[in-house]
Every structure is written in C-alpha cells, then in structure tokens.
Amino acid sequence: MIQETIVSMALVGAIIGAASGGWINDAYGRKKATLIADVVFAVGSAVMAAAPDPYVLILGRLLVGLGVGIASVTAPVYIAEASPSEVRGALVGTNVLMITGGQFLSYLVNLAFTQVPGTWRWMLGVAGVPAVVQFCLMLCMPESPRWLFMKNDKDKAIMVLAKIYDLARLEDEIDQLSASSVEDRQKQNNSRYLDVFKSKEIRLAFLAGAGLQAFQQFTGINTVMYYSPTIVQMAGFSSNQLALLLSLIVAAMNAAGSILGIYLIDHFGRRKLALSSLTGVIVSLVILAVAFFGKSTGSSNALYGWLAVLGLALYIAFFSPGMGPVPWTVNSEVYPEAYRGICGGMSATVNWVSNLIVAQTFLSLANAVGTGATFLILAGVAVAAIVFVLLFVPETKGLTFVEVEQIWKERAWGSSYNTESLLEQGSETS
C-alpha cells in the first residue's frame, strides 16, 4: 500500500500543479511560473533524497509532482507565445523531445547508480540538478511578449519581439497584438474557470484541447512506458535484465520518434499527423493483442513473444512522432490569450488525471479480462480518437493566434467567419 502511494503521489501532485498552473501563469507570467516549478521540483528532489522514512518520501514525491504539473502547463505556452507561427509546432515539439530524451537519460543514469552505495537516494536526488540548471538559465530569459502585452507592458513586449522578428515582421506582430490586447486584458480581468464553458468558441477550443490530452493517455502511451518491462516479461522473456534492456530500447525509440515529430508537425500538419499516428497505434495494439491471445492459449511458440515486442516497437514508432507532441502543440495555440493559461491548465489536468486512471487500472484490467483483450480495448479507444480528431480538431499549421481564434468563432457562430481563406493563408506562410 505504501509503495503504491509513493508511486501515485507524483501523479497526484502533477494534477494539483497543472490545475493551479494555469492561474499561476496568468497571474505571474510564464517566466515566474517556470521559476516556481523549478524551485518546487528541486526542493522535492532534495526531500526525497534525504527522506528518513516513507512518509517524508511521499511528501517529496508530491512536491516533485507539483513542479512537473506547473511546468507541463507553462513550457508549451511559453514556447508557443515566443515562436513565429511557421515554426511554432516544431519548437513546442522540441519540448516533448526534451521530456522523452530525459526519460531515456534517466534510464541510463539509474543504470549507472545501481553500482553506487545508497543507490535510490542518488537516483532521486540527482533529479533536482536539471531543475537547478533550468532555474539559472531561465533568469536570463525574457517574459512572454504576449503576456507582457496583455499586462499593458508594451515597451518590454516590443523589446522581446524585436529579438525574434525582423523589422517588417515586427510591425505586423505589434499591430496584431495591439488590436487584440485591449480585448484580452478586459477578458482576463473577468475570466474565471467556469467562463470557459459559458463562451461557445472557448468551449469548442477546450473540447478539442482536453479531448486530445485525454486520448493521448487513454490510447495507452504511459501504460507502455510504465509497464514495458512487464509487457516484455508477459510476452515470455523471463530475464529481468533482458526486459530492462528492451525497455531502454523502447525509451530510445520514444525519443527518436519525438525528433521525427519536430519535422513533421509543421510540414505535415497537426491534424494529419494525429490521424496517421492513431492509425499506426491501432495496428500496433492489434498486433499486441494477437500476440497475447496466442500466448494465452498455452502455446510455447517463441513467435508470439517476438510478435509482442514488434507490436511494442511499432506502437512507440507511430505514437511518439504524432500523438506525443500534437496534443501539447494544439493546446498551446488554440486558446485566446486571455484564456490560454486557464484552459492550458485545465487540459493539462485532464492529461494527468487520465494518466493516473490508466496507471491504476491497466494491470487490474489485464488480470480481469486478459492482456490481449485489454490491448483490443485500447485499440477501440484509438478508433474513437480518430473520429474525435476528424470531428473536433481543426488544422492550425502556420496560422497566427488571431487566425486560430477566427476558426473557433466561425465554428461557433457559422459562416460569417471565412475559415477557408485563413487556412489558405496558413498554408501559404508554412
């Protein structure tokens, strides 16, 4: 029971951090939110490393989770708001690469520390080092120019924008921000969490963003990452060392797929990338299901074991370039400035809650109905995700934030807003 609490407490912290992260972003800015996340995470790592008993370790896990939750809201929004529209997807995708690359490095670091006395304390304590490094580097970074504009700090915003754009583009960006900043300031001063559901266009945007976050988890990615050693062993590979080695390969493939996603997201588009990714995920999950159904018949054929490993590898290969970065990218760009923090926080909360549900139920479901049937259920969820993307997620590749807002207004209120021309403009600029 204590072990399960220790594992799940980081997810609980992430849920709380994500839920509060939107408000922190809007109230104090993207830069300060990042600094707060770094401090909380570093303190949590130190608490875990020094924990004299399991209860202090649980507190440390909660603090680390809080830091991760706040950062998960802040980083995509900060990157998106400081990025030119034509490379916004790739730059937000780079954040996903840092996460998947970090997961891979953590495997290697933990492997190195297995030979060190007091192994687990070193493993948990060293996690605070990247947070300290980021805190120091973040002190040198500017605040988001869009947040500064919304807070009526126009001079500082222009100074930041001047570092990003040439003179001709700078004037266009300032004109666009000036046109929307008065309305955004007025909205933000009055915006509350419940207001998200009162405005039809914001509601549609939140449905698209939160739906993608939920489907990212319910199609099983963290199940695969958390339980890849278990899946490999269930496939018939009894050696713990071999299972861990294959898990390391899975983590490396996840990071490599994120690199591919950085290229594809601004060339192929968010919507097409999500649809192609989900199609591959369905095929992979069916292969996994077939492998485990075959194994459950009592067959000693080694083919089923290797078929499970193939399904696992294909799953990561299809998921990581598409459904890995797309939900975070879409959520960083589909909300109006006044609601970007609140909606980003709410949708990230959906992601972490979904993550917790999947983590807590996968093994129980597999024991109840069988592993093969569980993977078929996940495949069914992926089919539902394809339908969802087709119905509710527009293409935002190459569009400015103002143009994305117009899409939601057109969807909410009808053809008075010419979305097609905006999409054409987006295609021309990308």
VEXKOLVO-576051 format. One line per 5 residues: their letters; for each residue x, y, z of C-alpha. Coordinates in steps of 0.2 Angstrom, whole numbers, padded with zeros to 4 digits. Layout:
% residues N
A) X:Y:Z | ... $
% end
This chain:
% residues 430
MIQET) 0000:0000:0000 | 0014:0012:0005 | 0023:0008:-0011 | 0008:0011:-0022 | 0005:0028:-0013 $
IVSMA) 0024:0033:-0016 | 0022:0029:-0035 | 0005:0038:-0037 | 0009:0053:-0026 | 0019:0061:-0040 $
LVGAI) 0004:0060:-0052 | -0007:0067:-0038 | 0005:0082:-0036 | 0005:0084:-0055 | -0014:0085:-0056 $
IGAAS) -0014:0099:-0042 | 0001:0108:-0051 | -0007:0108:-0068 | -0024:0113:-0060 | -0016:0128:-0052 $
GGWIN) -0003:0131:-0065 | -0015:0140:-0077 | -0019:0153:-0064 | -0001:0155:-0059 | 0003:0158:-0077 $
DAYGR) -0010:0171:-0080 | -0006:0180:-0063 | 0013:0180:-0063 | 0018:0176:-0080 | 0026:0162:-0090 $
KKATL) 0044:0166:-0083 | 0040:0166:-0065 | 0029:0151:-0067 | 0044:0141:-0074 | 0055:0148:-0060 $
IADVV) 0042:0142:-0047 | 0041:0125:-0054 | 0060:0123:-0054 | 0061:0128:-0036 | 0047:0116:-0030 $
FAVGS) 0054:0102:-0041 | 0072:0104:-0034 | 0065:0105:-0016 | 0055:0089:-0019 | 0071:0080:-0026 $
AVMAA) 0081:0085:-0010 | 0067:0080:0002 | 0066:0063:-0007 | 0085:0060:-0007 | 0086:0064:0012 $
APDPY) 0069:0055:0017 | 0071:0046:0034 | 0055:0037:0031 | 0042:0033:0018 | 0030:0047:0023 $
VLILG) 0044:0060:0020 | 0047:0051:0004 | 0029:0053:-0001 | 0030:0072:0003 | 0045:0073:-0008 $
RLLVG) 0035:0064:-0022 | 0021:0076:-0020 | 0032:0091:-0022 | 0041:0084:-0037 | 0024:0081:-0045 $
LGVGI) 0018:0099:-0041 | 0033:0105:-0050 | 0030:0094:-0065 | 0012:0099:-0066 | 0016:0118:-0066 $
ASVTA) 0029:0115:-0079 | 0018:0104:-0090 | 0006:0119:-0092 | 0019:0133:-0093 | 0033:0126:-0105 $
PVYIA) 0022:0123:-0121 | 0013:0140:-0119 | 0029:0150:-0116 | 0037:0142:-0131 | 0022:0145:-0142 $
EASPS) 0020:0163:-0137 | 0038:0167:-0141 | 0038:0157:-0158 | 0035:0163:-0176 | 0019:0154:-0182 $
EVRGA) 0028:0144:-0196 | 0039:0135:-0184 | 0028:0135:-0168 | 0024:0117:-0169 | 0042:0111:-0171 $
LVGTN) 0048:0122:-0156 | 0034:0116:-0145 | 0038:0098:-0151 | 0056:0101:-0145 | 0049:0102:-0128 $
VLMIT) 0041:0085:-0130 | 0058:0079:-0136 | 0067:0085:-0120 | 0054:0075:-0110 | 0056:0059:-0120 $
GGQFL) 0075:0062:-0121 | 0075:0065:-0102 | 0066:0048:-0099 | 0079:0039:-0109 | 0094:0048:-0100 $
SYLVN) 0085:0044:-0083 | 0086:0025:-0088 | 0105:0027:-0091 | 0108:0037:-0075 | 0098:0025:-0064 $
LAFTQ) 0108:0011:-0073 | 0124:0019:-0068 | 0119:0022:-0050 | 0115:0004:-0047 | 0133:0001:-0043 $
VPGTW) 0134:0016:-0030 | 0130:0013:-0011 | 0114:0022:-0006 | 0108:0019:-0024 | 0090:0025:-0023 $
RWMLG) 0095:0042:-0014 | 0107:0046:-0028 | 0094:0042:-0041 | 0080:0053:-0033 | 0092:0067:-0028 $
VAGVP) 0101:0069:-0045 | 0084:0073:-0052 | 0085:0090:-0045 | 0100:0095:-0055 | 0091:0099:-0071 $
AVVQF) 0079:0110:-0062 | 0093:0120:-0054 | 0101:0122:-0071 | 0085:0127:-0079 | 0081:0140:-0065 $
CLMLC) 0098:0148:-0068 | 0096:0149:-0087 | 0078:0155:-0085 | 0084:0170:-0075 | 0092:0176:-0092 $
MPESP) 0076:0173:-0102 | 0063:0186:-0106 | 0045:0185:-0101 | 0032:0180:-0115 | 0029:0195:-0126 $
RWLFM) 0011:0191:-0127 | 0008:0190:-0108 | 0018:0207:-0107 | 0006:0215:-0120 | -0009:0208:-0110 $
KNDKD) -0002:0216:-0094 | -0001:0233:-0104 | 0019:0232:-0103 | 0020:0236:-0121 | 0038:0243:-0121 $
KAIMV) 0045:0227:-0114 | 0035:0216:-0126 | 0042:0226:-0141 | 0059:0223:-0135 | 0057:0205:-0134 $
LAKIY) 0048:0204:-0151 | 0062:0214:-0158 | 0074:0199:-0154 | 0063:0187:-0163 | 0057:0196:-0179 $
DLARL) 0065:0207:-0192 | 0058:0225:-0194 | 0044:0222:-0207 | 0038:0206:-0197 | 0039:0215:-0181 $
EDEID) 0027:0229:-0186 | 0014:0216:-0191 | 0016:0207:-0175 | 0014:0223:-0165 | -0001:0228:-0175 $
QLSAS) -0009:0211:-0172 | -0005:0211:-0153 | -0011:0229:-0151 | -0028:0225:-0159 | -0031:0211:-0148 $
SVEDR) -0023:0216:-0132 | -0036:0228:-0126 | -0050:0215:-0128 | -0038:0201:-0120 | -0035:0212:-0105 $
QKQNN) -0053:0216:-0102 | -0057:0197:-0104 | -0043:0191:-0092 | -0048:0203:-0078 | -0065:0195:-0078 $
SRYLD) -0061:0177:-0083 | -0064:0163:-0072 | -0063:0144:-0074 | -0082:0142:-0076 | -0082:0156:-0090 $
VFKSK) -0073:0143:-0101 | -0090:0134:-0103 | -0100:0149:-0105 | -0092:0155:-0121 | -0096:0144:-0136 $
EIRLA) -0080:0146:-0145 | -0069:0144:-0130 | -0079:0128:-0126 | -0076:0121:-0143 | -0057:0125:-0141 $
FLAGA) -0056:0117:-0124 | -0066:0102:-0130 | -0053:0099:-0144 | -0038:0103:-0132 | -0044:0092:-0117 $
GLQAF) -0050:0078:-0129 | -0033:0076:-0137 | -0025:0076:-0120 | -0037:0063:-0113 | -0035:0052:-0129 $
QQFTG) -0016:0054:-0128 | -0017:0044:-0111 | -0031:0033:-0115 | -0023:0026:-0130 | -0010:0018:-0118 $
INTVM) 0006:0028:-0120 | 0011:0028:-0102 | 0005:0011:-0100 | 0018:0005:-0112 | 0031:0016:-0104 $
YYSPT) 0027:0011:-0086 | 0024:-0007:-0089 | 0036:-0011:-0104 | 0047:-0022:-0094 | 0031:-0031:-0088 $
IVQMA) 0024:-0032:-0105 | 0040:-0040:-0111 | 0041:-0052:-0097 | 0022:-0057:-0100 | 0027:-0060:-0118 $
GFSSN) 0038:-0074:-0112 | 0055:-0065:-0109 | 0059:-0071:-0091 | 0076:-0062:-0089 | 0074:-0046:-0079 $
QLALL) 0090:-0040:-0087 | 0083:-0043:-0105 | 0067:-0035:-0100 | 0075:-0019:-0094 | 0086:-0019:-0109 $
LSLIV) 0071:-0019:-0121 | 0063:-0006:-0110 | 0079:0005:-0113 | 0077:0002:-0132 | 0058:0007:-0130 $
AAMNA) 0063:0024:-0122 | 0076:0027:-0135 | 0064:0024:-0149 | 0052:0036:-0140 | 0065:0050:-0140 $
AGSIL) 0069:0046:-0158 | 0051:0047:-0163 | 0050:0064:-0155 | 0064:0071:-0166 | 0054:0065:-0182 $
GIYLI) 0039:0073:-0175 | 0048:0090:-0174 | 0050:0090:-0193 | 0033:0083:-0197 | 0022:0094:-0186 $
DHFGR) 0025:0110:-0196 | 0026:0101:-0213 | 0013:0088:-0212 | 0001:0097:-0200 | -0006:0093:-0183 $
RKLAL) -0022:0085:-0189 | -0015:0074:-0202 | 0000:0069:-0191 | -0013:0064:-0177 | -0023:0054:-0188 $
SSLTG) -0009:0044:-0196 | -0001:0042:-0179 | -0018:0035:-0172 | -0019:0023:-0187 | -0002:0016:-0183 $
VIVSL) -0006:0014:-0165 | -0022:0004:-0169 | -0012:-0008:-0180 | 0001:-0010:-0166 | -0011:-0013:-0152 $
VILAV) -0020:-0026:-0163 | -0003:-0035:-0166 | 0000:-0034:-0147 | -0017:-0041:-0144 | -0014:-0056:-0156 $
AFFGK) 0002:-0060:-0148 | -0005:-0061:-0130 | -0021:-0070:-0136 | -0009:-0083:-0144 | 0002:-0084:-0128 $
STGSS) -0014:-0087:-0118 | -0018:-0102:-0127 | -0003:-0111:-0119 | 0007:-0111:-0135 | 0026:-0112:-0132 $
NALYG) 0030:-0104:-0149 | 0043:-0090:-0147 | 0035:-0081:-0162 | 0021:-0074:-0150 | 0035:-0067:-0139 $
WLAVL) 0044:-0058:-0153 | 0027:-0053:-0160 | 0023:-0044:-0144 | 0040:-0035:-0145 | 0037:-0030:-0163 $
GLALY) 0019:-0023:-0158 | 0028:-0013:-0144 | 0041:-0006:-0155 | 0028:-0001:-0169 | 0017:0007:-0155 $
IAFFS) 0031:0018:-0150 | 0037:0022:-0168 | 0019:0028:-0173 | 0014:0036:-0156 | 0029:0047:-0152 $
PGMGP) 0030:0057:-0168 | 0011:0061:-0168 | 0001:0059:-0153 | 0016:0063:-0142 | 0018:0081:-0147 $
VPWTV) 0002:0085:-0156 | -0009:0087:-0140 | 0003:0099:-0132 | 0006:0109:-0148 | -0013:0111:-0151 $
NSEVY) -0016:0116:-0133 | -0003:0129:-0134 | -0011:0138:-0149 | -0030:0135:-0149 | -0035:0146:-0134 $
PEAYR) -0036:0166:-0135 | -0023:0175:-0124 | -0035:0179:-0110 | -0039:0160:-0108 | -0023:0152:-0113 $
GICGG) -0017:0150:-0095 | -0033:0144:-0088 | -0038:0132:-0102 | -0020:0126:-0104 | -0020:0121:-0085 $
MSATV) -0037:0113:-0086 | -0032:0102:-0101 | -0015:0098:-0093 | -0025:0092:-0078 | -0036:0081:-0089 $
NWVSN) -0020:0074:-0096 | -0013:0070:-0078 | -0030:0063:-0072 | -0031:0052:-0087 | -0013:0046:-0084 $
LIVAQ) -0017:0042:-0066 | -0033:0032:-0071 | -0023:0022:-0084 | -0009:0018:-0072 | -0020:0012:-0059 $
TFLSL) -0032:0002:-0069 | -0021:-0006:-0083 | -0014:-0021:-0073 | -0031:-0024:-0065 | -0040:-0024:-0081 $
ANAVG) -0027:-0036:-0089 | -0030:-0048:-0074 | -0049:-0047:-0076 | -0051:-0049:-0095 | -0034:-0054:-0101 $
TGATF) -0019:-0044:-0108 | -0025:-0047:-0126 | -0042:-0041:-0123 | -0035:-0025:-0114 | -0025:-0021:-0129 $
LILAG) -0040:-0023:-0140 | -0050:-0011:-0129 | -0035:0002:-0131 | -0037:0000:-0150 | -0055:0003:-0148 $
VAVAA) -0051:0019:-0139 | -0039:0024:-0153 | -0053:0022:-0166 | -0064:0034:-0156 | -0049:0046:-0155 $
IVFVL) -0048:0046:-0174 | -0067:0050:-0175 | -0064:0064:-0162 | -0050:0072:-0172 | -0060:0072:-0188 $
LFVPE) -0075:0080:-0180 | -0067:0092:-0167 | -0049:0096:-0171 | -0045:0109:-0185 | -0029:0111:-0193 $
TKGLT) -0019:0126:-0186 | -0002:0123:-0195 | 0005:0140:-0200 | -0009:0151:-0193 | -0007:0165:-0181 $
FVEVE) -0016:0166:-0164 | -0028:0178:-0171 | -0032:0167:-0186 | -0035:0152:-0174 | -0047:0162:-0164 $
QIWKE) -0057:0166:-0180 | -0058:0147:-0184 | -0067:0145:-0167 | -0078:0159:-0170 | -0083:0153:-0187 $
RAWGS) -0086:0135:-0180 | -0097:0143:-0165 | -0107:0156:-0175 | -0107:0150:-0193 | -0100:0155:-0210 $
SYNTE) -0099:0174:-0205 | -0080:0170:-0202 | -0071:0164:-0218 | -0061:0150:-0211 | -0056:0143:-0228 $
SLLEQ) -0047:0159:-0233 | -0037:0158:-0216 | -0032:0141:-0219 | -0026:0145:-0237 | -0016:0160:-0229 $
GSETS) -0009:0147:-0216 | -0004:0135:-0230 | 0005:0149:-0240 | 0015:0155:-0225 | 0020:0137:-0219 $
% end
